[in-house]
């Protein structure tokens, strides 16, 4: 599986908890958004080469591509994201920013 979210074009992550087991969880095969191994390799090379460049996101058709504000957030180093979150939250709580509502 490519790990690309077909709805938004983002890269999915998986958290594995070594000591947590739940037999009732049903395994769902991941959607393979990229058909060829060549495409998968190209995507990984683009992502690993410059993760801030959103070109790798465009390799898969997306129903709801990320907004410019969302891409700006993703392209910001995690240690520098708090001011962006605070700004989005203040605009959202004021009820006057439709773009912020899409992000949250």
Buried (B, 14 or more C-beta within 10 A) or exposed (E): EBBBBBEBBBBEEEEEEEEEEEEEEEEEEEEEBBEEEEBBEBBBEBBEEEEEEBEBBEBBEBEEBBEEBBBEBBEBEEEEEEEBEEEBEEBBEEEEBEEBEBBE
